[in-house]
Amino acid sequence: MQNYIRKRAVKVGKYIIRTSATVRQTADVFGISKSTVHKDVSERLPRINKELAEEVNKVMMKNKAERHIRGGEATRQKYISQSQNQNSNLDAIN
């Protein structure tokens, strides 16, 4: 494994622990794909730093357990926004 990949895997792991970020959020911050983030923390990091990998895994399991809540909230916000847009469109017509 090349040195820059090792450094990236450790940085990604520390970022996830520090911010409790999801894989998608982490990928956006580092400018890499979700697949790369996942591979870094699930395959590469345990070979580099087992303790750090275990902490990252705890955060990722927490995020996984909460994702249905985040998805439901996103859907709720979407429909609230659509409802507000429809109301403003109706006001403009009247």
N, CA, C and O atoms as a GROMACS GRO file, in nm:
protein
  376
    1MET      N    1   0.085  -0.117   0.000
    1MET     CA    2   0.000   0.000   0.000
    1MET      C    3   0.090   0.124   0.000
    1MET      O    4   0.187   0.133   0.075
    2GLN      N    5   0.055   0.219  -0.086
    2GLN     CA    6   0.136   0.340  -0.097
    2GLN      C    7   0.115   0.430   0.024
    2GLN      O    8   0.011   0.427   0.090
    3ASN      N    9   0.216   0.510   0.052
    3ASN     CA   10   0.217   0.593   0.172
    3ASN      C   11   0.101   0.692   0.174
    3ASN      O   12   0.040   0.713   0.279
    4TYR      N   13   0.071   0.754   0.059
    4TYR     CA   14  -0.037   0.853   0.059
    4TYR      C   15  -0.172   0.788   0.090
    4TYR      O   16  -0.260   0.854   0.146
    5ILE      N   17  -0.190   0.663   0.054
    5ILE     CA   18  -0.314   0.592   0.084
    5ILE      C   19  -0.323   0.565   0.234
    5ILE      O   20  -0.429   0.580   0.294
    6ARG      N   21  -0.211   0.526   0.293
    6ARG     CA   22  -0.209   0.505   0.438
    6ARG      C   23  -0.244   0.633   0.513
    6ARG      O   24  -0.325   0.632   0.605
    7LYS      N   25  -0.181   0.744   0.472
    7LYS     CA   26  -0.207   0.873   0.537
    7LYS      C   27  -0.353   0.913   0.521
    7LYS      O   28  -0.416   0.961   0.616
    8ARG      N   29  -0.408   0.893   0.401
    8ARG     CA   30  -0.547   0.928   0.376
    8ARG      C   31  -0.640   0.845   0.464
    8ARG      O   32  -0.735   0.898   0.521
    9ALA      N   33  -0.614   0.716   0.475
    9ALA     CA   34  -0.699   0.627   0.555
    9ALA      C   35  -0.701   0.672   0.701
    9ALA      O   36  -0.806   0.670   0.765
   10VAL      N   37  -0.586   0.710   0.753
   10VAL     CA   38  -0.578   0.757   0.891
   10VAL      C   39  -0.651   0.890   0.907
   10VAL      O   40  -0.724   0.910   1.004
   11LYS      N   41  -0.631   0.982   0.812
   11LYS     CA   42  -0.700   1.112   0.818
   11LYS      C   43  -0.851   1.094   0.811
   11LYS      O   44  -0.925   1.157   0.886
   12VAL      N   45  -0.895   1.007   0.722
   12VAL     CA   46  -1.038   0.980   0.708
   12VAL      C   47  -1.093   0.923   0.838
   12VAL      O   48  -1.199   0.965   0.885
   13GLY      N   49  -1.022   0.829   0.897
   13GLY     CA   50  -1.065   0.768   1.022
   13GLY      C   51  -1.074   0.870   1.135
   13GLY      O   52  -1.173   0.871   1.209
   14LYS      N   53  -0.973   0.954   1.148
   14LYS     CA   54  -0.974   1.055   1.254
   14LYS      C   55  -1.087   1.155   1.231
   14LYS      O   56  -1.151   1.200   1.326
   15TYR      N   57  -1.112   1.190   1.105
   15TYR     CA   58  -1.219   1.285   1.074
   15TYR      C   59  -1.355   1.226   1.113
   15TYR      O   60  -1.438   1.295   1.172
   16ILE      N   61  -1.377   1.100   1.081
   16ILE     CA   62  -1.504   1.035   1.114
   16ILE      C   63  -1.524   1.032   1.265
   16ILE      O   64  -1.634   1.058   1.313
   17ILE      N   65  -1.421   1.001   1.339
   17ILE     CA   66  -1.432   0.996   1.485
   17ILE      C   67  -1.459   1.136   1.542
   17ILE      O   68  -1.544   1.154   1.628
   18ARG      N   69  -1.385   1.236   1.492
   18ARG     CA   70  -1.398   1.372   1.544
   18ARG      C   71  -1.534   1.433   1.515
   18ARG      O   72  -1.589   1.505   1.598
   19THR      N   73  -1.591   1.404   1.397
   19THR     CA   74  -1.714   1.473   1.355
   19THR      C   75  -1.837   1.382   1.354
   19THR      O   76  -1.948   1.431   1.338
   20SER      N   77  -1.819   1.254   1.372
   20SER     CA   78  -1.927   1.156   1.358
   20SER      C   79  -1.991   1.164   1.220
   20SER      O   80  -2.112   1.142   1.205
   21ALA      N   81  -1.912   1.196   1.121
   21ALA     CA   82  -1.961   1.214   0.985
   21ALA      C   83  -1.999   1.080   0.923
   21ALA      O   84  -1.945   0.975   0.958
   22THR      N   85  -2.093   1.088   0.830
   22THR     CA   86  -2.130   0.969   0.754
   22THR      C   87  -2.027   0.946   0.644
   22THR      O   88  -1.941   1.031   0.619
   23VAL      N   89  -2.036   0.831   0.580
   23VAL     CA   90  -1.945   0.801   0.469
   23VAL      C   91  -1.964   0.904   0.357
   23VAL      O   92  -1.866   0.951   0.299
   24ARG      N   93  -2.088   0.938   0.328
   24ARG     CA   94  -2.116   1.036   0.221
   24ARG      C   95  -2.058   1.173   0.255
   24ARG      O   96  -1.996   1.236   0.170
   25GLN      N   97  -2.077   1.219   0.378
   25GLN     CA   98  -2.022   1.348   0.420
   25GLN      C   99  -1.870   1.348   0.414
   25GLN      O  100  -1.809   1.445   0.369
   26THR      N  101  -1.810   1.239   0.459
   26THR     CA  102  -1.664   1.227   0.458
   26THR      C  103  -1.612   1.228   0.315
   26THR      O  104  -1.511   1.293   0.286
   27ALA      N  105  -1.679   1.157   0.225
   27ALA     CA  106  -1.638   1.153   0.086
   27ALA      C  107  -1.640   1.293   0.025
   27ALA      O  108  -1.550   1.330  -0.050
   28ASP      N  109  -1.743   1.371   0.056
   28ASP     CA  110  -1.752   1.508   0.004
   28ASP      C  111  -1.638   1.594   0.055
   28ASP      O  112  -1.579   1.670  -0.021
   29VAL      N  113  -1.606   1.583   0.183
   29VAL     CA  114  -1.501   1.665   0.243
   29VAL      C  115  -1.364   1.631   0.182
   29VAL      O  116  -1.286   1.721   0.154
   30PHE      N  117  -1.337   1.504   0.163
   30PHE     CA  118  -1.206   1.462   0.114
   30PHE      C  119  -1.198   1.456  -0.039
   30PHE      O  120  -1.090   1.436  -0.095
   31GLY      N  121  -1.310   1.473  -0.105
   31GLY     CA  122  -1.310   1.471  -0.251
   31GLY      C  123  -1.282   1.334  -0.309
   31GLY      O  124  -1.220   1.322  -0.415
   32ILE      N  125  -1.328   1.231  -0.240
   32ILE     CA  126  -1.311   1.094  -0.287
   32ILE      C  127  -1.447   1.026  -0.290
   32ILE      O  128  -1.545   1.082  -0.239
   33SER      N  129  -1.455   0.908  -0.347
   33SER     CA  130  -1.583   0.840  -0.357
   33SER      C  131  -1.622   0.773  -0.225
   33SER      O  132  -1.538   0.748  -0.139
   34LYS      N  133  -1.751   0.744  -0.213
   34LYS     CA  134  -1.798   0.673  -0.094
   34LYS      C  135  -1.733   0.536  -0.085
   34LYS      O  136  -1.702   0.487   0.023
   35SER      N  137  -1.712   0.473  -0.200
   35SER     CA  138  -1.648   0.342  -0.203
   35SER      C  139  -1.507   0.348  -0.148
   35SER      O  140  -1.464   0.258  -0.075
   36THR      N  141  -1.435   0.454  -0.182
   36THR     CA  142  -1.298   0.470  -0.134
   36THR      C  143  -1.296   0.493   0.016
   36THR      O  144  -1.213   0.436   0.087
   37VAL      N  145  -1.388   0.575   0.066
   37VAL     CA  146  -1.397   0.598   0.211
   37VAL      C  147  -1.423   0.466   0.281
   37VAL      O  148  -1.357   0.432   0.379
   38HIS      N  149  -1.519   0.392   0.230
   38HIS     CA  150  -1.555   0.265   0.293
   38HIS      C  151  -1.438   0.167   0.291
   38HIS      O  152  -1.410   0.100   0.390
   39LYS      N  153  -1.369   0.159   0.178
   39LYS     CA  154  -1.254   0.068   0.168
   39LYS      C  155  -1.142   0.113   0.262
   39LYS      O  156  -1.076   0.031   0.326
   40ASP      N  157  -1.120   0.245   0.270
   40ASP     CA  158  -1.017   0.297   0.359
   40ASP      C  159  -1.043   0.257   0.504
   40ASP      O  160  -0.952   0.212   0.574
   41VAL      N  161  -1.168   0.273   0.550
   41VAL     CA  162  -1.194   0.249   0.692
   41VAL      C  163  -1.224   0.104   0.724
   41VAL      O  164  -1.204   0.061   0.838
   42SER      N  165  -1.271   0.027   0.627
   42SER     CA  166  -1.306  -0.112   0.660
   42SER      C  167  -1.196  -0.212   0.626
   42SER      O  168  -1.186  -0.317   0.690
   43GLU      N  169  -1.112  -0.182   0.528
   43GLU     CA  170  -1.007  -0.277   0.489
   43GLU      C  171  -0.866  -0.227   0.522
   43GLU      O  172  -0.785  -0.300   0.578
   44ARG      N  173  -0.838  -0.102   0.486
   44ARG     CA  174  -0.702  -0.052   0.500
   44ARG      C  175  -0.671  -0.011   0.644
   44ARG      O  176  -0.565  -0.045   0.697
   45LEU      N  177  -0.761   0.061   0.706
   45LEU     CA  178  -0.734   0.114   0.840
   45LEU      C  179  -0.707   0.004   0.944
   45LEU      O  180  -0.618   0.021   1.027
   46PRO      N  181  -0.780  -0.108   0.942
   46PRO     CA  182  -0.749  -0.214   1.041
   46PRO      C  183  -0.606  -0.268   1.028
   46PRO      O  184  -0.548  -0.313   1.127
   47ARG      N  185  -0.550  -0.263   0.908
   47ARG     CA  186  -0.412  -0.310   0.889
   47ARG      C  187  -0.311  -0.205   0.934
   47ARG      O  188  -0.198  -0.238   0.968
   48ILE      N  189  -0.353  -0.078   0.935
   48ILE     CA  190  -0.263   0.032   0.971
   48ILE      C  191  -0.269   0.060   1.121
   48ILE      O  192  -0.166   0.070   1.187
   49ASN      N  193  -0.392   0.073   1.173
   49ASN     CA  194  -0.411   0.110   1.314
   49ASN      C  195  -0.540   0.046   1.363
   49ASN      O  196  -0.649   0.100   1.342
   50LYS      N  197  -0.528  -0.068   1.426
   50LYS     CA  198  -0.644  -0.146   1.468
   50LYS      C  199  -0.733  -0.072   1.568
   50LYS      O  200  -0.856  -0.079   1.558
   51GLU      N  201  -0.673   0.000   1.663
   51GLU     CA  202  -0.752   0.072   1.763
   51GLU      C  203  -0.835   0.183   1.698
   51GLU      O  204  -0.953   0.199   1.730
   52LEU      N  205  -0.772   0.258   1.608
   52LEU     CA  206  -0.843   0.365   1.537
   52LEU      C  207  -0.957   0.305   1.454
   52LEU      O  208  -1.067   0.361   1.450
   53ALA      N  209  -0.931   0.192   1.390
   53ALA     CA  210  -1.033   0.126   1.309
   53ALA      C  211  -1.153   0.083   1.394
   53ALA      O  212  -1.267   0.093   1.349
   54GLU      N  213  -1.128   0.038   1.514
   54GLU     CA  214  -1.238  -0.003   1.602
   54GLU      C  215  -1.324   0.117   1.643
   54GLU      O  216  -1.446   0.106   1.650
   55GLU      N  217  -1.260   0.230   1.670
   55GLU     CA  218  -1.334   0.352   1.705
   55GLU      C  219  -1.417   0.400   1.586
   55GLU      O  220  -1.533   0.440   1.602
   56VAL      N  221  -1.359   0.396   1.468
   56VAL     CA  222  -1.431   0.436   1.347
   56VAL      C  223  -1.550   0.343   1.325
   56VAL      O  224  -1.659   0.388   1.288
   57ASN      N  225  -1.530   0.215   1.348
   57ASN     CA  226  -1.638   0.119   1.329
   57ASN      C  227  -1.756   0.149   1.423
   57ASN      O  228  -1.871   0.134   1.384
   58LYS      N  229  -1.726   0.190   1.545
   58LYS     CA  230  -1.834   0.225   1.639
   58LYS      C  231  -1.916   0.342   1.585
   58LYS      O  232  -2.039   0.339   1.590
   59VAL      N  233  -1.848   0.444   1.534
   59VAL     CA  234  -1.918   0.561   1.478
   59VAL      C  235  -2.001   0.519   1.357
   59VAL      O  236  -2.115   0.562   1.340
   60MET      N  237  -1.942   0.437   1.272
   60MET     CA  238  -2.014   0.394   1.152
   60MET      C  239  -2.136   0.309   1.186
   60MET      O  240  -2.239   0.319   1.119
   61MET      N  241  -2.126   0.226   1.287
   61MET     CA  242  -2.241   0.145   1.327
   61MET      C  243  -2.351   0.235   1.385
   61MET      O  244  -2.469   0.210   1.363
   62LYS      N  245  -2.312   0.337   1.459
   62LYS     CA  246  -2.409   0.433   1.513
   62LYS      C  247  -2.479   0.505   1.398
   62LYS      O  248  -2.601   0.521   1.398
   63ASN      N  249  -2.402   0.550   1.301
   63ASN     CA  250  -2.460   0.617   1.184
   63ASN      C  251  -2.555   0.525   1.109
   63ASN      O  252  -2.661   0.567   1.063
   64LYS      N  253  -2.516   0.401   1.096
   64LYS     CA  254  -2.601   0.305   1.025
   64LYS      C  255  -2.732   0.284   1.100
   64LYS      O  256  -2.839   0.272   1.039
   65ALA      N  257  -2.724   0.278   1.232
   65ALA     CA  258  -2.845   0.258   1.312
   65ALA      C  259  -2.938   0.379   1.305
   65ALA      O  260  -3.059   0.365   1.322
   66GLU      N  261  -2.882   0.497   1.281
   66GLU     CA  262  -2.962   0.620   1.279
   66GLU      C  263  -3.006   0.661   1.139
   66GLU      O  264  -3.082   0.757   1.126
   67ARG      N  265  -2.962   0.594   1.036
   67ARG     CA  266  -2.987   0.644   0.901
   67ARG      C  267  -3.134   0.647   0.863
   67ARG      O  268  -3.175   0.732   0.783
   68HIS      N  269  -3.215   0.558   0.918
   68HIS     CA  270  -3.357   0.563   0.886
   68HIS      C  271  -3.421   0.689   0.942
   68HIS      O  272  -3.518   0.740   0.887
   69ILE      N  273  -3.367   0.738   1.052
   69ILE     CA  274  -3.418   0.862   1.112
   69ILE      C  275  -3.381   0.981   1.023
   69ILE      O  276  -3.464   1.068   0.995
   70ARG      N  277  -3.255   0.985   0.978
   70ARG     CA  278  -3.211   1.095   0.891
   70ARG      C  279  -3.288   1.093   0.760
   70ARG      O  280  -3.326   1.198   0.709
   71GLY      N  281  -3.312   0.976   0.706
   71GLY     CA  282  -3.388   0.964   0.581
   71GLY      C  283  -3.531   1.012   0.598
   71GLY      O  284  -3.584   1.080   0.511
   72GLY      N  285  -3.593   0.977   0.708
   72GLY     CA  286  -3.730   1.021   0.736
   72GLY      C  287  -3.737   1.172   0.753
   72GLY      O  288  -3.832   1.235   0.707
   73GLU      N  289  -3.639   1.229   0.819
   73GLU     CA  290  -3.636   1.374   0.838
   73GLU      C  291  -3.616   1.446   0.705
   73GLU      O  292  -3.678   1.550   0.680
   74ALA      N  293  -3.531   1.391   0.619
   74ALA     CA  294  -3.509   1.452   0.488
   74ALA      C  295  -3.638   1.451   0.406
   74ALA      O  296  -3.669   1.548   0.337
   75THR      N  297  -3.711   1.341   0.413
   75THR     CA  298  -3.838   1.331   0.341
   75THR      C  299  -3.938   1.431   0.396
   75THR      O  300  -4.009   1.496   0.319
   76ARG      N  301  -3.944   1.445   0.526
   76ARG     CA  302  -4.036   1.540   0.589
   76ARG      C  303  -4.005   1.682   0.544
   76ARG      O  304  -4.095   1.759   0.511
   77GLN      N  305  -3.877   1.718   0.544
   77GLN     CA  306  -3.837   1.852   0.501
   77GLN      C  307  -3.870   1.876   0.354
   77GLN      O  308  -3.910   1.986   0.316
   78LYS      N  309  -3.856   1.773   0.272
   78LYS     CA  310  -3.888   1.784   0.129
   78LYS      C  311  -4.034   1.819   0.110
   78LYS      O  312  -4.067   1.908   0.032
   79TYR      N  313  -4.122   1.750   0.180
   79TYR     CA  314  -4.265   1.774   0.163
   79TYR      C  315  -4.308   1.907   0.224
   79TYR      O  316  -4.400   1.971   0.173
   80ILE      N  317  -4.245   1.949   0.331
   80ILE     CA  318  -4.273   2.082   0.387
   80ILE      C  319  -4.235   2.189   0.286
   80ILE      O  320  -4.310   2.284   0.263
   81SER      N  321  -4.119   2.174   0.225
   81SER     CA  322  -4.073   2.270   0.125
   81SER      C  323  -4.167   2.273   0.005
   81SER      O  324  -4.202   2.380  -0.044
   82GLN      N  325  -4.209   2.157  -0.042
   82GLN     CA  326  -4.301   2.151  -0.156
   82GLN      C  327  -4.433   2.216  -0.121
   82GLN      O  328  -4.490   2.287  -0.204
   83SER      N  329  -4.483   2.195  -0.001
   83SER     CA  330  -4.609   2.254   0.042
   83SER      C  331  -4.598   2.406   0.047
   83SER      O  332  -4.691   2.476   0.006
   84GLN      N  333  -4.487   2.457   0.096
   84GLN     CA  334  -4.467   2.602   0.104
   84GLN      C  335  -4.460   2.663  -0.036
   84GLN      O  336  -4.513   2.771  -0.059
   85ASN      N  337  -4.394   2.593  -0.129
   85ASN     CA  338  -4.384   2.641  -0.267
   85ASN      C  339  -4.522   2.645  -0.332
   85ASN      O  340  -4.553   2.740  -0.404
   86GLN      N  341  -4.604   2.544  -0.308
   86GLN     CA  342  -4.738   2.541  -0.366
   86GLN      C  343  -4.822   2.654  -0.309
   86GLN      O  344  -4.898   2.718  -0.383
   87ASN      N  345  -4.811   2.680  -0.179
   87ASN     CA  346  -4.887   2.789  -0.118
   87ASN      C  347  -4.845   2.924  -0.174
   87ASN      O  348  -4.931   3.009  -0.199
   88SER      N  349  -4.716   2.946  -0.194
   88SER     CA  350  -4.670   3.074  -0.249
   88SER      C  351  -4.713   3.087  -0.394
   88SER      O  352  -4.742   3.198  -0.440
   89ASN      N  353  -4.718   2.976  -0.469
   89ASN     CA  354  -4.765   2.981  -0.607
   89ASN      C  355  -4.913   3.017  -0.612
   89ASN      O  356  -4.956   3.092  -0.700
   90LEU      N  357  -4.992   2.964  -0.518
   90LEU     CA  358  -5.134   2.994  -0.513
   90LEU      C  359  -5.155   3.141  -0.476
   90LEU      O  360  -5.245   3.206  -0.528
   91ASP      N  361  -5.073   3.193  -0.385
   91ASP     CA  362  -5.084   3.334  -0.348
   91ASP      C  363  -5.053   3.425  -0.466
   91ASP      O  364  -5.116   3.530  -0.482
   92ALA      N  365  -4.958   3.385  -0.548
   92ALA     CA  366  -4.921   3.465  -0.664
   92ALA      C  367  -5.034   3.468  -0.768
   92ALA      O  368  -5.052   3.567  -0.838
   93ILE      N  369  -5.108   3.358  -0.778
   93ILE     CA  370  -5.219   3.350  -0.873
   93ILE      C  371  -5.335   3.438  -0.827
   93ILE      O  372  -5.400   3.504  -0.908
   94ASN      N  373  -5.362   3.439  -0.698
   94ASN     CA  374  -5.475   3.518  -0.644
   94ASN      C  375  -5.432   3.659  -0.638
   94ASN      O  376  -5.510   3.745  -0.597
   0.00000   0.00000   0.00000
